[in-house]
């Protein structure tokens, strides 16, 4: 048995740490034993690096989405387009279901005319 260099507690010859104060023993230093807190610190460091990578990717994707939205905003808005009534040929706002002049149902693009 040996004594702890920090607190003087008797420790087993095969111990890596003092059971009283937690100081690393000569055997522990030789074996490169790590404190549990070292493992936790390393895990947090690794998580930090991975989070930084994820946030950088998210920032790039968010920036690209904002740029695309700005470009689309500059384009002619879809609501400014019109659709002609099949009955009276009046121009109605895009997306209209009924003609604002004669009341005829205006079929959507993917719906055949005359089906109700």
PASEBA-1860 file (N, C-alpha, C; in nm, 3 decimals):
! residues 116
1> XXXXXXXX> 0.084/-0.119/0.000/0.000/0.000/0.000/0.088/0.124/0.000 ~ 0.036/0.227/-0.066/0.107/0.355/-0.073/0.022/0.462/-0.008 ~ 0.078/0.579/0.005/0.004/0.692/0.061/-0.020/0.794/-0.049 ~ -0.135/0.862/-0.044/-0.170/0.966/-0.140/-0.074/1.083/-0.124 ~ -0.026/1.134/-0.236/0.066/1.248/-0.233/-0.004/1.378/-0.193 ~ -0.137/1.379/-0.199/-0.211/1.500/-0.166/-0.263/1.501/-0.022 ~ -0.331/1.393/0.017/-0.395/1.393/0.149/-0.333/1.293/0.247 ~ -0.244/1.204/0.200/-0.179/1.107/0.287/-0.259/0.981/0.313
9> XXXXXXXX> -0.377/0.969/0.256/-0.462/0.850/0.274/-0.391/0.728/0.218 ~ -0.408/0.616/0.284/-0.351/0.491/0.234/-0.434/0.447/0.113 ~ -0.363/0.410/0.008/-0.431/0.367/-0.115/-0.370/0.236/-0.163 ~ -0.450/0.156/-0.231/-0.405/0.028/-0.285/-0.303/0.051/-0.395 ~ -0.211/-0.044/-0.410/-0.107/-0.032/-0.512/-0.164/-0.030/-0.654 ~ -0.279/-0.090/-0.675/-0.337/-0.095/-0.810/-0.439/0.017/-0.836 ~ -0.447/0.114/-0.743/-0.544/0.225/-0.758/-0.489/0.332/-0.851 ~ -0.575/0.385/-0.933/-0.539/0.496/-1.022/-0.568/0.631/-0.957
17> XXXXXXXX> -0.659/0.632/-0.861/-0.699/0.755/-0.793/-0.710/0.730/-0.643 ~ -0.688/0.834/-0.565/-0.706/0.826/-0.420/-0.855/0.817/-0.389 ~ -0.898/0.722/-0.307/-1.041/0.709/-0.278/-1.094/0.822/-0.190 ~ -1.005/0.897/-0.124/-1.050/1.003/-0.035/-1.060/1.137/-0.108 ~ -0.953/1.177/-0.180/-0.952/1.311/-0.241/-0.957/1.309/-0.394 ~ -0.939/1.191/-0.456/-0.950/1.181/-0.602/-0.824/1.215/-0.678 ~ -0.712/1.240/-0.608/-0.587/1.271/-0.676/-0.539/1.150/-0.755 ~ -0.486/1.174/-0.874/-0.435/1.067/-0.958/-0.306/1.013/-0.896
25> XXXXXXXX> -0.294/0.882/-0.885/-0.175/0.820/-0.827/-0.065/0.809/-0.933 ~ 0.053/0.768/-0.890/0.163/0.747/-0.984/0.121/0.642/-1.087 ~ 0.058/0.536/-1.041/0.011/0.432/-1.133/-0.092/0.491/-1.230 ~ -0.180/0.576/-1.182/-0.281/0.639/-1.267/-0.218/0.729/-1.373 ~ -0.113/0.803/-1.335/-0.044/0.888/-1.433/0.026/0.804/-1.538 ~ 0.090/0.694/-1.493/0.160/0.604/-1.586/0.061/0.540/-1.683 ~ -0.055/0.504/-1.634/-0.158/0.439/-1.716/-0.241/0.539/-1.797 ~ -0.210/0.669/-1.782/-0.288/0.774/-1.849/-0.437/0.764/-1.817
33> XXXXXXXX> -0.466/0.730/-1.692/-0.604/0.722/-1.648/-0.667/0.861/-1.656 ~ -0.792/0.865/-1.699/-0.861/0.993/-1.711/-0.967/1.005/-1.603 ~ -0.987/1.125/-1.556/-1.092/1.153/-1.459/-1.226/1.144/-1.532 ~ -1.332/1.101/-1.465/-1.463/1.101/-1.530/-1.499/1.240/-1.584 ~ -1.458/1.343/-1.513/-1.489/1.479/-1.561/-1.416/1.508/-1.692 ~ -1.298/1.446/-1.714/-1.227/1.464/-1.841/-1.309/1.407/-1.956 ~ -1.370/1.290/-1.933/-1.453/1.228/-2.036/-1.575/1.315/-2.066 ~ -1.635/1.369/-1.961/-1.751/1.456/-1.980/-1.709/1.582/-2.054
41> XXXXXXXX> -1.596/1.641/-2.016/-1.545/1.761/-2.083/-1.521/1.733/-2.231 ~ -1.461/1.619/-2.262/-1.435/1.581/-2.401/-1.566/1.562/-2.478 ~ -1.664/1.501/-2.412/-1.794/1.482/-2.476/-1.860/1.616/-2.507 ~ -1.855/1.709/-2.412/-1.912/1.842/-2.437/-1.838/1.914/-2.549 ~ -1.708/1.899/-2.553/-1.629/1.962/-2.658/-1.670/1.907/-2.795 ~ -1.684/1.774/-2.803/-1.724/1.710/-2.928/-1.864/1.755/-2.968 ~ -1.955/1.759/-2.872/-2.091/1.805/-2.901/-2.089/1.949/-2.950 ~ -2.005/2.031/-2.889/-1.994/2.171/-2.932/-1.950/2.183/-3.076
49> XXXXXXXX> -1.852/2.102/-3.115/-1.805/2.105/-3.254/-1.916/2.062/-3.349 ~ -1.988/1.955/-3.314/-2.096/1.907/-3.399/-2.210/2.009/-3.408 ~ -2.242/2.075/-3.297/-2.345/2.180/-3.300/-2.302/2.297/-3.388 ~ -2.176/2.334/-3.380/-2.126/2.443/-3.464/-2.141/2.407/-3.611 ~ -2.107/2.284/-3.648/-2.124/2.240/-3.787/-2.271/2.248/-3.828 ~ -2.360/2.197/-3.741/-2.503/2.197/-3.772/-2.558/2.338/-3.787 ~ -2.517/2.429/-3.697/-2.564/2.567/-3.706/-2.511/2.636/-3.831 ~ -2.388/2.606/-3.871/-2.334/2.664/-3.994/-2.413/2.617/-4.116
57> XXXXXXXX> -2.446/2.488/-4.119/-2.527/2.436/-4.229/-2.665/2.502/-4.228 ~ -2.727/2.511/-4.111/-2.859/2.574/-4.100/-2.854/2.720/-4.143 ~ -2.747/2.790/-4.107/-2.734/2.931/-4.144/-2.722/2.945/-4.295 ~ -2.643/2.859/-4.359/-2.629/2.865/-4.505/-2.762/2.836/-4.573 ~ -2.833/2.733/-4.525/-2.961/2.697/-4.586/-3.066/2.806/-4.564 ~ -3.066/2.866/-4.447/-3.159/2.975/-4.419/-3.130/3.095/-4.508 ~ -3.002/3.128/-4.522/-2.961/3.239/-4.608/-3.005/3.213/-4.753 ~ -2.983/3.090/-4.801/-3.024/3.056/-4.938/-3.175/3.067/-4.955
65> XXXXXXXX> -3.251/3.023/-4.855/-3.397/3.030/-4.862/-3.444/3.175/-4.863 ~ -3.379/3.259/-4.784/-3.416/3.402/-4.782/-3.385/3.466/-4.916 ~ -3.269/3.433/-4.972/-3.232/3.489/-5.104/-3.333/3.446/-5.210 ~ -3.374/3.318/-5.206/-3.472/3.269/-5.303/-3.605/3.340/-5.286 ~ -3.645/3.360/-5.161/-3.771/3.431/-5.134/-3.765/3.575/-5.185 ~ -3.649/3.640/-5.166/-3.633/3.776/-5.217/-3.644/3.780/-5.368 ~ -3.581/3.682/-5.436/-3.588/3.677/-5.582/-3.732/3.655/-5.629 ~ -3.803/3.565/-5.560/-3.942/3.539/-5.597/-4.029/3.660/-5.570
73> XXXXXXXX> -3.998/3.736/-5.467/-4.076/3.855/-5.433/-4.065/3.959/-5.543 ~ -3.947/3.966/-5.605/-3.923/4.064/-5.711/-3.998/4.028/-5.839 ~ -4.030/3.899/-5.856/-4.100/3.855/-5.975/-4.246/3.899/-5.969 ~ -4.310/3.892/-6.083/-4.451/3.929/-6.093/-4.534/3.836/-6.005 ~ -4.611/3.889/-5.911/-4.690/3.804/-5.823/-4.797/3.727/-5.901 ~ -4.824/3.604/-5.858/-4.922/3.519/-5.925/-5.062/3.579/-5.922 ~ -5.095/3.652/-5.814/-5.229/3.707/-5.805/-5.256/3.816/-5.908 ~ -5.149/3.869/-5.972/-5.170/3.975/-6.071/-5.209/3.916/-6.207
81> XXXXXXXX> -5.194/3.784/-6.224/-5.234/3.720/-6.348/-5.386/3.703/-6.349 ~ -5.440/3.686/-6.465/-5.586/3.670/-6.474/-5.621/3.541/-6.546 ~ -5.744/3.499/-6.528/-5.799/3.384/-6.599/-5.929/3.430/-6.665 ~ -5.943/3.391/-6.791/-6.061/3.435/-6.867/-6.178/3.340/-6.844 ~ -6.295/3.398/-6.833/-6.418/3.321/-6.818/-6.447/3.253/-6.952 ~ -6.485/3.126/-6.948/-6.515/3.052/-7.071/-6.648/3.094/-7.132 ~ -6.734/3.156/-7.053/-6.866/3.196/-7.101/-6.864/3.336/-7.163 ~ -6.810/3.435/-7.088/-6.819/3.574/-7.135/-6.682/3.635/-7.165
89> XXXXXXXX> -6.575/3.560/-7.143/-6.438/3.603/-7.170/-6.389/3.718/-7.082 ~ -6.457/3.743/-6.970/-6.414/3.847/-6.877/-6.290/3.797/-6.803 ~ -6.196/3.888/-6.786/-6.074/3.852/-6.712/-6.103/3.861/-6.563 ~ -6.073/3.751/-6.493/-6.094/3.740/-6.349/-5.959/3.716/-6.282 ~ -5.946/3.755/-6.154/-5.820/3.730/-6.084/-5.786/3.581/-6.083 ~ -5.658/3.551/-6.096/-5.613/3.412/-6.094/-5.660/3.346/-5.964 ~ -5.713/3.226/-5.975/-5.763/3.155/-5.858/-5.912/3.172/-5.837 ~ -5.975/3.255/-5.920/-6.120/3.275/-5.906/-6.192/3.144/-5.934
97> XXXXXXXX> -6.299/3.119/-5.860/-6.379/2.999/-5.881/-6.498/3.032/-5.971 ~ -6.550/3.155/-5.956/-6.664/3.198/-6.038/-6.630/3.330/-6.106 ~ -6.686/3.351/-6.224/-6.666/3.476/-6.298/-6.732/3.590/-6.221 ~ -6.660/3.702/-6.210/-6.715/3.814/-6.134/-6.816/3.895/-6.216 ~ -6.835/3.862/-6.346/-6.933/3.933/-6.428/-7.061/3.850/-6.448 ~ -7.045/3.722/-6.493/-7.164/3.641/-6.525/-7.191/3.530/-6.424 ~ -7.097/3.503/-6.335/-7.119/3.401/-6.232/-7.091/3.259/-6.275 ~ -7.044/3.239/-6.397/-7.012/3.105/-6.445/-6.895/3.048/-6.365
105> XXXXXXXX> -6.903/2.919/-6.336/-6.792/2.853/-6.265/-6.671/2.851/-6.357 ~ -6.557/2.896/-6.301/-6.430/2.893/-6.374/-6.354/2.772/-6.323 ~ -6.335/2.672/-6.411/-6.272/2.547/-6.369/-6.123/2.569/-6.346 ~ -6.067/2.510/-6.241/-5.922/2.515/-6.221/-5.851/2.447/-6.337 ~ -5.722/2.473/-6.353/-5.644/2.423/-6.466/-5.650/2.270/-6.474 ~ -5.643/2.201/-6.360/-5.640/2.056/-6.362/-5.780/1.993/-6.364 ~ -5.886/2.077/-6.363/-6.022/2.025/-6.363/-6.082/2.050/-6.501 ~ -6.138/1.946/-6.566/-6.198/1.968/-6.699/-6.320/2.059/-6.689
113> XXXX> -6.338/2.140/-6.793/-6.452/2.232/-6.795/-6.583/2.155/-6.796 ~ -6.679/2.204/-6.727/-6.811/2.144/-6.726/-6.833/2.047/-6.611 ~ -6.726/2.002/-6.544/-6.749/1.910/-6.431/-6.773/1.991/-6.306 ~ -6.872/1.952/-6.228/-6.907/2.023/-6.107/-6.921/1.926/-5.992
END
